[in-house]
Every structure is written in structure tokens, then in C-alpha cells.
Amino acid sequence: MLKTVVIGTAFFLTASSIANAQSSQTPSPATPERLNAADRNTLTDMRVDLVKAALQLTPEQEKFWPAVESAIRSNAEDRRARIAKIQETVGVRNDESRMEAMRKRDPIAFLQRRSQALAQRSADLDKLAEAWQPLYNTLSQEQRQRMAALSVFVLREMSDAVDRRRALSEDSDD
């Protein structure tokens, strides 16, 4: 368990340094930090390595890992594509005044875009669960506990990151 926490801490310290390096290149505080493609790939690689290291797979379990890794990477790529699509929409609206953007809002189009994004996320989660199931069935109780601890740690860190982004966004709106 301690090893998982140490690995998780190392991962997030490294991820934080990448994010901090990226934010130091950010031109203005109103612009949210964005990772470049290389940094995103590095973070995905680190996430994959972290999970695999935490699980300490046996040689028999290793044969199930490629499907899991592929699903994780596919999920990350689809997320990147969804974010790019959102940024594109926001970028178009940034050229307009707030009043102009409000007048042109199309709530039906918004609902359709949101529905498509949620459907894609749902499909990605289904693929991820499907890929994990054979491996998960072979995990020992100790491996399952490490996976659960890592999940809780990651979810808490993600929640904190979302809160920090919201705070930055609110500060830049003032």
C-alpha cells in the first residue's frame, strides 16, 4: 500500500511540474493553462505506467494488460478530441462580444453537442470496463486494494485540479 502511495505521489509531483512549466509559458492569467501534445502523451504514459506498477502484475496477468493499456490510451485520445472541439467552439465565440454571443446562442445545438459528448464518454467507459474485466477477474485481493487506493487518490487529485481551474476561471472573470 505504501508503495502505491509513493508511486502515486511521484506521478502527481511530476505531472504538477509539467503543468507548472506549461503555465509559466501562459501569456496571461485569463488564459487557462493548456498542455501541448507531447506533455499530454507524457502524462498518459505516466498514468499507464503508474497503474501497471501499482498492480504489480504476474506473468499470467500480463497477457490481459495490452487491452487495458489500449483502452486507456484510446480514452485519453477521445478526451483530447472532445476538448479540442469545445475549444474550437469557444474560440469562435471569443471573437464576439458577450451580448452578441448571448443573442446567437442556440440551446438546442448546445444540447445536441452535449449529448454527443456524453455518448462518446459513455462508449469510452464501456470500452474501458470491457478491457479491464478479464484482468480484474485475475487480480488478487491485495492488487484490488491497491487499485482501489490508487483510484481514490487519483479521483481526489482530479477533483482538486477541477476546483483550482474553477477558481482560476472565476478570478479571471472578475
C-alpha positions as CSV (number, residue, x, y, z in Angstrom):
1,M,0.0,0.0,0.0
2,L,2.8,2.4,0.9
3,K,4.5,1.6,-2.5
4,T,1.3,2.7,-4.3
5,V,1.1,5.9,-2.4
6,V,4.8,6.6,-3.1
7,I,4.3,5.9,-6.8
8,G,1.1,8.0,-6.9
9,T,2.8,10.9,-5.2
10,A,5.7,10.7,-7.6
11,F,3.3,10.7,-10.6
12,F,1.4,13.8,-9.4
13,L,4.6,15.7,-8.5
14,T,5.9,15.1,-12.0
15,A,2.5,15.9,-13.5
16,S,2.4,19.1,-11.5
17,S,5.8,20.1,-12.7
18,I,4.8,19.7,-16.3
19,A,1.6,21.7,-15.6
20,N,3.6,24.4,-13.8
21,A,6.1,24.6,-16.7
22,Q,3.2,24.9,-19.1
23,S,1.5,27.6,-17.0
24,S,4.8,29.6,-16.9
25,Q,4.5,29.9,-20.7
26,T,0.9,31.0,-20.5
27,P,0.7,34.6,-21.9
28,S,-2.0,35.9,-19.5
29,P,-3.6,34.8,-16.2
30,A,-7.0,34.9,-18.0
31,T,-5.9,32.1,-20.4
32,P,-6.2,28.7,-18.8
33,E,-3.1,26.6,-19.0
34,R,-3.1,24.0,-21.8
35,L,-0.7,21.1,-22.2
36,N,0.9,20.6,-25.6
37,A,0.6,17.2,-27.3
38,A,3.9,16.0,-26.1
39,D,3.0,16.8,-22.4
40,R,-0.4,15.1,-22.8
41,N,1.3,12.0,-24.2
42,T,3.8,12.0,-21.4
43,L,1.0,12.3,-18.8
44,T,-0.8,9.4,-20.4
45,D,2.4,7.3,-20.4
46,M,2.9,8.1,-16.8
47,R,-0.7,7.2,-15.9
48,V,-0.4,3.9,-17.7
49,D,3.0,3.2,-16.0
50,L,1.6,4.2,-12.6
51,V,-1.4,1.8,-12.8
52,K,0.8,-1.1,-14.1
53,A,3.4,-0.5,-11.4
54,A,0.8,-0.3,-8.6
55,L,-0.8,-3.5,-9.7
56,Q,2.4,-5.5,-9.9
57,L,1.0,-7.9,-12.5
58,T,2.0,-11.5,-12.5
59,P,3.2,-13.0,-15.8
60,E,-0.2,-14.7,-16.3
61,Q,-1.9,-11.3,-15.8
62,E,0.4,-9.5,-18.2
63,K,-1.4,-11.0,-21.2
64,F,-4.5,-9.0,-20.3
65,W,-2.6,-5.7,-19.9
66,P,-2.3,-4.7,-23.7
67,A,-6.1,-4.4,-24.0
68,V,-6.3,-2.3,-20.8
69,E,-3.5,0.0,-21.9
70,S,-5.0,0.4,-25.4
71,A,-8.4,1.4,-23.9
72,I,-6.7,3.9,-21.5
73,R,-4.8,5.5,-24.4
74,S,-7.9,5.5,-26.7
75,N,-9.9,7.1,-23.9
76,A,-7.2,9.8,-23.5
77,E,-7.2,10.5,-27.2
78,D,-11.0,10.8,-27.4
79,R,-11.0,13.1,-24.4
80,R,-8.4,15.3,-26.2
81,A,-10.6,15.4,-29.3
82,R,-13.6,16.4,-27.2
83,I,-11.7,19.2,-25.5
84,A,-10.4,20.4,-28.9
85,K,-13.9,20.6,-30.2
86,I,-15.0,22.6,-27.2
87,Q,-12.0,24.9,-27.6
88,E,-12.9,25.4,-31.2
89,T,-16.5,26.4,-30.3
90,V,-15.3,28.7,-27.5
91,G,-12.7,30.2,-29.9
92,V,-15.3,31.2,-32.4
93,R,-17.4,32.8,-29.6
94,N,-14.4,34.7,-28.2
95,D,-14.4,36.8,-31.4
96,E,-17.8,38.1,-30.5
97,S,-19.0,40.4,-27.7
98,R,-20.8,38.8,-24.8
99,M,-24.1,40.3,-25.9
100,E,-23.6,39.1,-29.4
101,A,-22.8,35.6,-28.2
102,M,-25.9,35.6,-26.0
103,R,-28.1,36.6,-28.9
104,K,-26.7,33.9,-31.1
105,R,-27.0,31.1,-28.5
106,D,-28.7,28.0,-29.7
107,P,-29.8,25.9,-26.8
108,I,-30.9,23.0,-29.0
109,A,-27.5,22.9,-30.7
110,F,-25.8,23.0,-27.2
111,L,-27.9,20.1,-26.0
112,Q,-27.1,18.1,-29.1
113,R,-23.3,18.8,-28.7
114,R,-23.6,17.8,-25.0
115,S,-25.5,14.7,-25.8
116,Q,-22.9,13.6,-28.4
117,A,-20.0,14.3,-25.9
118,L,-21.8,12.3,-23.2
119,A,-22.5,9.4,-25.6
120,Q,-18.8,9.4,-26.6
121,R,-17.7,9.3,-22.9
122,S,-20.2,6.5,-22.2
123,A,-18.9,4.5,-25.1
124,D,-15.3,5.1,-23.9
125,L,-16.2,4.0,-20.4
126,D,-17.9,0.9,-21.8
127,K,-14.7,0.0,-23.7
128,L,-12.5,0.7,-20.7
129,A,-14.7,-1.5,-18.4
130,E,-14.7,-4.3,-21.1
131,A,-10.9,-4.2,-21.4
132,W,-10.5,-4.2,-17.6
133,Q,-12.9,-7.0,-16.8
134,P,-10.7,-10.0,-17.8
135,L,-7.7,-8.6,-15.9
136,Y,-9.7,-7.5,-12.9
137,N,-11.1,-11.1,-12.6
138,T,-7.5,-12.3,-12.1
139,L,-6.4,-9.7,-9.5
140,S,-5.6,-10.8,-6.0
141,Q,-7.3,-9.1,-3.1
142,E,-4.1,-7.1,-2.4
143,Q,-4.0,-6.0,-6.1
144,R,-7.6,-4.9,-5.9
145,Q,-6.9,-2.9,-2.7
146,R,-4.0,-1.2,-4.4
147,M,-6.2,-0.4,-7.4
148,A,-8.9,1.0,-5.2
149,A,-6.4,3.1,-3.2
150,L,-4.9,4.5,-6.4
151,S,-8.4,5.3,-7.8
152,V,-9.4,7.2,-4.7
153,F,-6.1,9.1,-4.8
154,V,-6.4,9.9,-8.5
155,L,-10.1,11.0,-8.1
156,R,-9.2,13.3,-5.2
157,E,-6.4,14.9,-7.2
158,M,-8.7,15.3,-10.2
159,S,-11.3,16.9,-8.1
160,D,-8.7,19.3,-6.6
161,A,-7.5,20.2,-10.1
162,V,-11.0,21.0,-11.2
163,D,-11.5,23.2,-8.2
164,R,-8.2,25.0,-8.9
165,R,-9.3,25.6,-12.6
166,R,-12.7,26.9,-11.5
167,A,-11.0,29.3,-9.0
168,L,-8.6,30.5,-11.7
169,S,-11.6,30.9,-14.1
170,E,-13.6,32.9,-11.5
171,D,-10.6,35.1,-10.7
172,S,-10.0,35.9,-14.4
173,D,-13.7,36.8,-14.8
174,D,-13.5,39.4,-12.1
